[in-house]
């Protein structure tokens, strides 16, 4: 018989529905609540990606951290049974501490392969991203609410005998916080999958930190170029957020791949068009180590038993088939209106995408 007593979080006035905080308002198995952090140095020597998520209707909490240095990708992943204390954001050797909500967080890892102790401090207020909806036929498969934020990071990272001293003037940190419903492994097929196959998916997610401003660009397009998600917003302290119209991207892909070599994003309105130049410094495929689809060794939300921890180093000079069909996070240097900034150029393009000239899942740049 299930134990239905109150949990510690029930002490706080945070309820949205007349249920204990132990229970979700939805019974959807794909309900989730998670975050991702990017920590990158301005010379492209290292890119750390770390995240933590809970899947209440699956009873799972998990976390991951990957560090790209040179051609190596060091990865630590941990998973456990979700307990009653939702304020404790820790799994195995990986943890996140909210020292000051929306302002300062501490990221920690204590593993022989990869360890770090970092303080992430916001430079700008958190910015809502557009409400994200996706359907397969008549079924809602994704509904996410997200905010994004950029700041400075200080501390130390150690991996494979290397040590990186992280300072706010030479490193940038971005983060994304999201919750809702999102497919996890085990999603059923059946009629909807058969009658509504995925033809194509084109994605761009781009948070950029400049010294005096923060820029967020997000675009999602279907196979024919129809845009289902669109936003470009500039944040400046003391100013109202500025909307920069309908971003148009020019991505130059490396021959024989869909891996971007460089990119240009057109922003602004008719009165003052602007160009965001993208210089890629280093890259980390999220399907390698970080548990995003179509990873073949571990994905978010999957039950691995209690106290599961996995660590490994991937050689990125070797072919990894799953990387071609997953989103890749590129640490990048950006230029806009005479200013230089740093952040993430996250991109994935799979299947048909008419504006890019891709005809199917095997199509690549000439």
Residue pairs with C-beta under 8 A, 6 or more apart in sequence:
4 20
4 22
6 20
6 22
7 20
7 21
7 22
7 84
7 85
7 86
8 84
8 85
8 87
9 21
9 22
9 84
9 85
9 86
9 87
10 20
10 21
10 22
14 21
15 21
16 25
17 25
19 25
21 86
22 84
23 56
24 31
24 56
24 57
26 57
26 181
27 57
28 57
28 181
29 57
29 58
29 184
29 186
30 57
30 141
30 181
30 182
30 183
30 184
30 187
30 301
31 55
31 56
31 57
31 180
31 181
32 53
32 54
32 55
32 178
32 179
32 180
32 181
32 182
32 184
32 300
32 301
33 53
33 54
33 56
33 178
33 179
34 51
34 52
34 53
34 54
34 177
34 178
34 179
34 300
35 51
35 52
35 53
35 96
35 175
35 176
35 177
35 178
36 49
36 50
36 51
36 175
36 176
37 48
37 49
37 50
37 51
37 107
37 120
37 173
37 174
37 175
38 47
38 48
38 49
38 173
38 174
38 175
38 329
38 331
38 343
38 344
39 47
39 48
39 49
39 50
39 107
39 118
39 120
39 153
39 157
39 166
39 171
39 172
39 173
40 46
40 47
40 48
40 171
40 172
40 173
40 281
40 282
40 331
40 342
40 343
40 344
41 164
41 166
41 170
41 171
41 331
42 170
42 171
42 172
42 333
42 342
43 170
43 281
44 281
44 282
44 331
45 69
45 164
45 282
46 67
46 68
46 69
46 157
46 164
46 282
47 67
47 68
47 281
47 282
47 283
47 284
47 329
47 331
48 65
48 66
48 67
48 68
48 116
48 157
49 64
49 65
49 66
49 67
49 284
49 286
49 290
49 329
50 63
50 64
50 65
50 66
50 94
50 96
50 107
50 109
51 63
51 64
51 65
51 290
52 61
52 62
52 63
52 89
52 91
52 94
52 96
53 61
53 62
53 63
53 300
53 301
54 60
54 61
54 82
54 86
55 61
55 62
55 82
55 184
55 300
55 301
56 82
58 184
58 301
58 303
59 81
59 82
59 303
60 79
60 80
60 81
60 82
60 301
60 302
60 303
61 79
61 80
61 81
61 82
61 83
61 91
62 77
62 78
62 79
62 80
62 91
62 291
62 300
62 301
62 302
63 77
63 78
63 79
63 90
63 91
63 92
63 94
63 95
63 96
64 75
64 76
64 77
64 78
64 94
64 289
64 290
64 291
65 75
65 76
65 77
65 94
65 109
65 114
65 116
66 73
66 74
66 75
66 76
66 284
66 288
66 289
66 290
67 73
67 74
67 75
67 114
67 157
67 159
68 282
68 283
68 284
68 316
69 159
69 160
69 162
71 315
71 316
71 317
72 160
72 313
72 314
72 315
72 316
73 284
73 288
73 289
73 313
73 314
73 316
74 113
74 114
74 159
74 160
74 289
74 311
74 313
75 114
75 288
75 289
75 290
75 310
75 311
75 312
75 313
75 314
76 92
76 93
76 94
76 109
76 111
76 113
76 114
76 309
76 310
76 311
77 289
77 291
77 298
77 309
77 310
77 311
78 91
78 92
78 93
78 94
78 308
78 309
78 310
79 91
79 92
79 298
79 302
79 303
79 304
79 305
79 308
80 91
80 92
80 306
80 307
80 308
81 306
89 95
89 96
89 97
89 98
90 96
92 307
92 308
92 309
93 109
93 110
93 111
93 115
93 309
94 108
94 109
94 111
95 107
95 108
95 109
96 105
96 106
96 107
96 108
97 105
97 106
97 108
98 105
99 105
99 106
99 119
102 122
102 125
102 126
102 149
103 121
103 122
104 119
104 120
104 121
104 122
105 119
105 120
105 175
106 117
106 118
106 119
106 120
107 116
107 117
107 118
107 119
107 120
107 155
108 116
108 117
108 118
109 115
109 116
111 309
111 311
112 311
113 159
113 160
113 311
113 312
113 313
114 157
114 158
114 159
114 311
115 157
115 158
115 159
116 155
116 156
116 157
116 158
117 155
117 156
118 153
118 154
118 155
118 156
118 157
118 166
118 173
119 153
119 154
119 155
120 151
120 152
120 153
120 173
120 175
121 151
121 152
121 153
121 154
121 168
122 149
122 150
122 151
123 150
123 151
123 152
123 209
123 214
124 149
124 150
124 151
124 209
124 213
124 214
124 235
124 237
125 149
125 235
126 147
126 148
126 149
126 177
127 147
127 148
127 149
127 214
127 216
127 233
127 235
127 241
128 145
128 146
128 147
129 146
129 147
129 148
129 176
129 216
129 218
129 231
130 218
130 229
130 230
130 231
131 143
131 144
131 145
132 142
132 143
132 144
132 145
132 146
132 180
132 229
133 140
133 142
133 143
133 228
134 140
134 141
134 142
134 143
134 228
135 141
136 192
136 193
136 196
137 192
137 195
137 196
138 192
139 192
140 181
141 181
141 183
141 187
142 180
142 181
142 182
142 183
143 180
143 181
144 178
144 179
144 180
144 181
144 182
145 178
145 179
145 180
146 176
146 177
146 178
147 176
147 177
147 178
148 174
148 175
148 176
148 177
148 207
148 216
149 174
149 175
149 177
149 207
149 214
150 172
150 173
150 174
150 175
150 207
150 208
150 209
150 214
150 343
151 173
151 174
151 175
151 209
152 168
152 169
152 171
152 172
152 173
153 166
153 168
153 171
153 172
153 173
154 166
154 167
154 168
155 166
156 163
156 164
156 165
156 166
157 163
157 164
157 166
158 164
160 313
172 209
172 342
172 343
174 207
174 209
174 343
174 344
176 205
176 207
184 299
184 300
184 301
184 302
185 293
185 299
185 301
185 302
186 302
198 351
199 222
199 223
199 351
199 352
200 222
200 223
200 349
200 350
200 351
200 352
200 353
200 358
201 220
201 222
201 223
201 348
201 349
201 350
201 351
202 219
202 220
202 221
202 222
202 225
202 348
202 349
202 350
202 353
202 355
202 356
203 219
203 220
203 221
203 327
203 346
203 347
203 348
203 349
204 217
204 218
204 219
204 220
204 247
204 249
204 265
204 345
204 346
204 347
205 217
205 218
205 344
205 346
205 347
206 215
206 216
206 217
206 218
206 265
206 276
206 278
206 343
206 344
206 345
206 346
207 214
207 215
207 216
207 343
207 344
208 214
208 215
208 216
208 217
208 276
208 334
208 336
208 341
208 342
208 343
208 344
209 341
209 342
209 343
210 334
210 336
210 339
210 340
210 341
211 339
211 341
212 236
212 237
212 339
213 234
213 235
213 236
213 339
214 234
214 235
214 236
215 232
215 233
215 234
215 235
215 244
215 276
215 334
215 336
215 341
215 343
216 231
216 232
216 233
216 235
217 231
217 232
217 244
217 247
217 265
217 267
217 276
218 229
218 230
218 231
219 227
219 229
219 230
219 247
219 249
220 227
220 228
220 229
220 230
221 227
221 228
221 353
221 355
222 228
223 351
223 352
223 353
223 354
224 352
224 354
225 353
225 354
225 355
230 246
230 247
231 243
232 243
232 244
232 245
232 246
232 247
232 267
233 241
233 242
233 243
233 244
234 241
234 242
234 243
234 244
235 241
236 242
244 267
244 268
244 269
244 274
245 267
245 268
245 269
247 265
247 266
247 267
248 265
248 266
249 263
249 264
249 265
249 266
250 263
250 264
250 265
250 266
251 260
251 262
251 263
251 347
251 356
252 260
252 261
252 262
252 263
253 259
253 260
253 261
253 364
253 365
254 260
254 261
254 365
255 365
255 366
256 364
256 365
257 324
257 364
257 365
258 324
258 349
258 350
258 358
258 364
258 365
259 283
259 328
260 278
260 280
260 330
260 345
260 347
261 280
262 278
262 279
262 280
263 277
263 278
263 280
263 345
263 347
264 275
264 276
264 277
264 278
265 275
265 276
265 278
266 273
266 274
266 275
266 276
267 273
267 274
267 275
267 276
267 336
268 274
274 336
274 337
275 336
276 334
276 335
276 336
277 334
277 335
277 336
278 332
278 333
278 334
278 345
279 332
279 333
279 334
279 335
280 330
280 331
280 332
280 345
281 330
281 331
281 332
281 333
282 330
282 331
283 328
283 329
283 330
283 331
284 290
284 328
284 329
284 330
284 331
285 320
285 322
285 323
285 326
285 327
285 328
285 329
286 292
286 326
286 327
286 328
286 329
287 293
287 294
287 295
287 320
287 322
287 323
287 325
287 326
287 327
288 295
288 314
288 316
288 320
288 322
288 323
288 326
289 295
289 312
289 314
291 298
291 299
291 300
292 299
292 300
292 326
292 327
293 299
293 326
294 322
294 325
294 326
295 322
295 326
296 322
297 310
298 304
298 310
314 320
325 350
325 361
326 348
327 346
327 347
327 348
328 346
328 347
328 348
329 344
329 345
329 346
330 344
330 345
330 346
330 347
331 342
331 344
332 342
332 343
332 344
332 345
333 340
333 341
333 342
334 340
334 341
334 342
334 343
335 341
349 356
349 358
350 361
351 358
351 360
351 361
352 358
352 359
352 360
352 361
352 363
357 363
358 364
